[in-house]
Amino acid sequence: SGSAWLTNSPECNWGGIICGGGVTEIGLDFNGLNGTIPSELQHLADLEELNLEENQLMGTIPTELGALSSLQRLLLQDNQLTATIPTELGALSSLQRLLLQDNQLTATIPTELGALSSLHDLWLNRNQLIGTIPTELGALPLLEDLSLDSNQLTGTIPTELGVLSSLREY
């Protein structure tokens, strides 16, 4: 139960935590959490899902999350995250879902996201992203859903996106 958070109970007994050996999922979505995302999460080597959706988290996305080699789902949408999308996230080779929409992220979309060969869903809409859509996103063979609307992106849609045979929505 959720009350185990303030006890000496093992973390695998805490509400929103799922374990399989180590901590594999953190599901603390819709909890009214505030503050920042702790960089110490990088030490959860077995983490497959980090779901902090629909909270009031502020600050930056920690670059250290790029060290989570088992991470498959990074769900940080509907918060108040600012600054840039860390280029280090491009190292998450197991990542299938990267949902960062409805934040206040700025700067350009990192070209390094084109290295996420397992990615199915990339939602970056409703932020304050600028620049062009990276042609490198055309190298995502499993990409099914790409959402970039409601930003300040400029330029044309890269022709490289036209070869994404799995793409259903963009």
ROTI-275177 format. One record per residue (C-alpha): residue number from 1; x, y, z; residue in one letter. Coordinates in Angstrom, 3 decimals. Example, Ala and Ser with C-alpha at 12.3 -4.5 7.8 and 13.67 -1.06 7.14 Angstrom:
ROTI-275177
{n 1	px 12.300	py -4.500	pz 7.800	res a} $
{n 2	px 13.670	py -1.060	pz 7.140	res s} $
end
This chain:
ROTI-275177
{n 1	px 0.000	py 0.000	pz 0.000	res s} $
{n 2	px 1.012	py 3.634	pz -0.399	res g} $
{n 3	px 1.543	py 4.037	pz 3.340	res s} $
{n 4	px 4.664	py 1.837	pz 3.170	res a} $
{n 5	px 6.598	py 4.796	pz 1.713	res w} $
{n 6	px 7.248	py 6.282	pz 5.146	res l} $
{n 7	px 8.248	py 3.055	pz 6.874	res t} $
{n 8	px 11.231	py 0.729	pz 6.920	res n} $
{n 9	px 9.312	py -1.613	pz 4.602	res s} $
{n 10	px 11.293	py -2.844	pz 1.537	res p} $
{n 11	px 10.785	py -0.648	pz -1.522	res e} $
{n 12	px 9.110	py -3.527	pz -3.370	res c} $
{n 13	px 6.217	py -3.174	pz -0.898	res n} $
{n 14	px 5.747	py 0.534	pz -1.631	res w} $
{n 15	px 2.741	py 1.720	pz -3.607	res g} $
{n 16	px 3.535	py 2.286	pz -7.281	res g} $
{n 17	px 6.683	py 0.140	pz -7.212	res i} $
{n 18	px 6.936	py -3.184	pz -9.041	res i} $
{n 19	px 9.907	py -5.469	pz -8.597	res c} $
{n 20	px 11.290	py -8.502	pz -10.337	res g} $
{n 21	px 14.664	py -8.948	pz -8.722	res g} $
{n 22	px 15.273	py -5.193	pz -8.537	res g} $
{n 23	px 12.854	py -2.312	pz -9.072	res v} $
{n 24	px 11.476	py -2.734	pz -12.608	res t} $
{n 25	px 8.634	py -0.208	pz -12.637	res e} $
{n 26	px 7.894	py 3.072	pz -10.939	res i} $
{n 27	px 4.281	py 4.073	pz -11.512	res g} $
{n 28	px 3.627	py 7.294	pz -9.661	res l} $
{n 29	px 1.409	py 8.926	pz -12.263	res d} $
{n 30	px -1.495	py 11.179	pz -11.197	res f} $
{n 31	px -0.105	py 11.605	pz -7.664	res n} $
{n 32	px 0.275	py 15.374	pz -7.377	res g} $
{n 33	px 4.042	py 15.018	pz -6.962	res l} $
{n 34	px 6.080	py 18.207	pz -7.075	res n} $
{n 35	px 9.763	py 18.983	pz -7.036	res g} $
{n 36	px 12.332	py 17.576	pz -9.442	res t} $
{n 37	px 13.112	py 14.144	pz -10.876	res i} $
{n 38	px 16.026	py 12.736	pz -8.836	res p} $
{n 39	px 19.163	py 11.882	pz -10.782	res s} $
{n 40	px 19.676	py 8.978	pz -8.347	res e} $
{n 41	px 17.156	py 6.992	pz -10.393	res l} $
{n 42	px 20.149	py 6.130	pz -12.591	res q} $
{n 43	px 21.100	py 3.508	pz -9.998	res h} $
{n 44	px 17.968	py 1.416	pz -10.684	res l} $
{n 45	px 19.659	py -0.809	pz -13.246	res a} $
{n 46	px 16.593	py -3.062	pz -13.749	res d} $
{n 47	px 14.149	py -0.190	pz -14.308	res l} $
{n 48	px 11.949	py -0.821	pz -17.361	res e} $
{n 49	px 9.253	py 1.796	pz -16.792	res e} $
{n 50	px 9.361	py 5.229	pz -15.225	res l} $
{n 51	px 5.850	py 6.676	pz -15.205	res n} $
{n 52	px 5.590	py 10.096	pz -13.584	res l} $
{n 53	px 2.778	py 11.319	pz -15.836	res e} $
{n 54	px 0.367	py 14.045	pz -14.736	res e} $
{n 55	px 2.138	py 15.458	pz -11.709	res n} $
{n 56	px 3.590	py 18.906	pz -11.017	res q} $
{n 57	px 7.238	py 17.994	pz -11.490	res l} $
{n 58	px 9.518	py 20.893	pz -12.420	res m} $
{n 59	px 13.100	py 21.382	pz -13.480	res g} $
{n 60	px 15.019	py 19.393	pz -16.025	res t} $
{n 61	px 14.954	py 15.802	pz -17.182	res i} $
{n 62	px 18.110	py 14.377	pz -15.564	res p} $
{n 63	px 20.800	py 13.494	pz -18.094	res t} $
{n 64	px 21.603	py 10.500	pz -15.857	res e} $
{n 65	px 18.425	py 8.763	pz -17.061	res l} $
{n 66	px 20.426	py 7.966	pz -20.197	res g} $
{n 67	px 22.273	py 5.329	pz -18.125	res a} $
{n 68	px 19.111	py 3.217	pz -17.626	res l} $
{n 69	px 19.917	py 0.577	pz -20.230	res s} $
{n 70	px 16.848	py -1.563	pz -19.400	res s} $
{n 71	px 14.381	py 1.343	pz -19.686	res l} $
{n 72	px 11.550	py 0.629	pz -22.132	res q} $
{n 73	px 9.011	py 3.302	pz -21.193	res r} $
{n 74	px 9.786	py 6.861	pz -20.095	res l} $
{n 75	px 6.471	py 8.585	pz -19.406	res l} $
{n 76	px 6.941	py 12.143	pz -18.177	res l} $
{n 77	px 4.050	py 13.862	pz -19.922	res q} $
{n 78	px 1.802	py 16.486	pz -18.339	res d} $
{n 79	px 4.278	py 18.023	pz -15.903	res n} $
{n 80	px 6.106	py 21.344	pz -15.828	res q} $
{n 81	px 9.503	py 20.136	pz -17.002	res l} $
{n 82	px 11.728	py 22.773	pz -18.571	res t} $
{n 83	px 14.998	py 23.135	pz -20.468	res a} $
{n 84	px 16.137	py 20.725	pz -23.152	res t} $
{n 85	px 15.547	py 17.072	pz -23.944	res i} $
{n 86	px 18.827	py 15.444	pz -22.838	res p} $
{n 87	px 20.899	py 14.077	pz -25.704	res t} $
{n 88	px 21.833	py 11.210	pz -23.348	res e} $
{n 89	px 18.358	py 9.734	pz -23.857	res l} $
{n 90	px 19.614	py 8.650	pz -27.282	res g} $
{n 91	px 21.589	py 5.900	pz -25.511	res a} $
{n 92	px 18.418	py 4.119	pz -24.328	res l} $
{n 93	px 18.522	py 1.292	pz -26.871	res s} $
{n 94	px 15.613	py -0.606	pz -25.251	res s} $
{n 95	px 13.300	py 2.421	pz -25.140	res l} $
{n 96	px 9.919	py 1.805	pz -26.790	res q} $
{n 97	px 7.883	py 4.778	pz -25.555	res r} $
{n 98	px 9.166	py 8.312	pz -24.953	res l} $
{n 99	px 6.266	py 10.507	pz -23.899	res l} $
{n 100	px 7.256	py 14.060	pz -23.018	res l} $
{n 101	px 4.252	py 16.035	pz -24.253	res q} $
{n 102	px 2.563	py 18.826	pz -22.314	res d} $
{n 103	px 5.654	py 20.194	pz -20.603	res n} $
{n 104	px 7.679	py 23.352	pz -21.181	res q} $
{n 105	px 10.643	py 21.788	pz -22.947	res l} $
{n 106	px 12.683	py 24.146	pz -25.109	res t} $
{n 107	px 15.478	py 24.102	pz -27.686	res a} $
{n 108	px 15.713	py 21.633	pz -30.548	res t} $
{n 109	px 14.811	py 17.959	pz -30.800	res i} $
{n 110	px 18.100	py 16.093	pz -30.231	res p} $
{n 111	px 19.366	py 14.265	pz -33.308	res t} $
{n 112	px 20.515	py 11.507	pz -30.914	res e} $
{n 113	px 16.881	py 10.357	pz -30.612	res l} $
{n 114	px 17.395	py 8.873	pz -34.074	res g} $
{n 115	px 19.464	py 6.123	pz -32.424	res a} $
{n 116	px 16.453	py 4.756	pz -30.474	res l} $
{n 117	px 16.015	py 1.717	pz -32.699	res s} $
{n 118	px 13.357	py 0.102	pz -30.454	res s} $
{n 119	px 11.170	py 3.229	pz -30.256	res l} $
{n 120	px 7.469	py 2.856	pz -31.137	res h} $
{n 121	px 6.004	py 6.085	pz -29.717	res d} $
{n 122	px 7.586	py 9.541	pz -29.618	res l} $
{n 123	px 5.320	py 12.242	pz -28.219	res w} $
{n 124	px 6.914	py 15.669	pz -27.957	res l} $
{n 125	px 3.822	py 17.744	pz -28.704	res n} $
{n 126	px 2.667	py 20.777	pz -26.746	res r} $
{n 127	px 6.081	py 21.985	pz -25.634	res n} $
{n 128	px 8.163	py 24.951	pz -26.774	res q} $
{n 129	px 10.547	py 23.092	pz -29.064	res l} $
{n 130	px 12.199	py 25.064	pz -31.871	res i} $
{n 131	px 14.207	py 24.344	pz -34.984	res g} $
{n 132	px 13.604	py 21.680	pz -37.585	res t} $
{n 133	px 12.480	py 18.081	pz -37.312	res i} $
{n 134	px 15.711	py 16.026	pz -37.320	res p} $
{n 135	px 16.160	py 13.863	pz -40.397	res t} $
{n 136	px 17.623	py 11.236	pz -38.034	res e} $
{n 137	px 14.086	py 10.398	pz -36.873	res l} $
{n 138	px 13.742	py 8.680	pz -40.246	res g} $
{n 139	px 16.107	py 5.982	pz -38.921	res a} $
{n 140	px 13.562	py 4.697	pz -36.387	res l} $
{n 141	px 12.341	py 1.483	pz -38.050	res p} $
{n 142	px 9.659	py 0.615	pz -35.465	res l} $
{n 143	px 8.230	py 4.127	pz -34.987	res l} $
{n 144	px 4.439	py 3.971	pz -35.114	res e} $
{n 145	px 3.303	py 7.204	pz -33.498	res d} $
{n 146	px 5.112	py 10.531	pz -33.835	res l} $
{n 147	px 3.493	py 13.580	pz -32.272	res s} $
{n 148	px 5.232	py 16.943	pz -32.664	res l} $
{n 149	px 2.329	py 19.397	pz -32.925	res d} $
{n 150	px 1.935	py 22.605	pz -30.915	res s} $
{n 151	px 5.624	py 23.524	pz -30.799	res n} $
{n 152	px 7.518	py 26.246	pz -32.657	res q} $
{n 153	px 9.147	py 23.918	pz -35.168	res l} $
{n 154	px 10.145	py 25.372	pz -38.528	res t} $
{n 155	px 11.051	py 24.055	pz -41.946	res g} $
{n 156	px 9.601	py 21.133	pz -43.832	res t} $
{n 157	px 8.788	py 17.574	pz -42.867	res i} $
{n 158	px 11.930	py 15.565	pz -43.667	res p} $
{n 159	px 11.529	py 13.191	pz -46.594	res t} $
{n 160	px 13.314	py 10.571	pz -44.444	res e} $
{n 161	px 10.091	py 10.202	pz -42.425	res l} $
{n 162	px 8.428	py 8.908	pz -45.599	res g} $
{n 163	px 10.343	py 5.623	pz -45.398	res v} $
{n 164	px 8.984	py 4.766	pz -41.944	res l} $
{n 165	px 6.727	py 1.876	pz -42.930	res s} $
{n 166	px 5.438	py 1.370	pz -39.374	res s} $
{n 167	px 4.359	py 5.008	pz -38.934	res l} $
{n 168	px 0.595	py 5.222	pz -38.359	res r} $
{n 169	px 0.145	py 8.644	pz -36.819	res e} $
{n 170	px 2.079	py 11.886	pz -37.005	res y} $
end
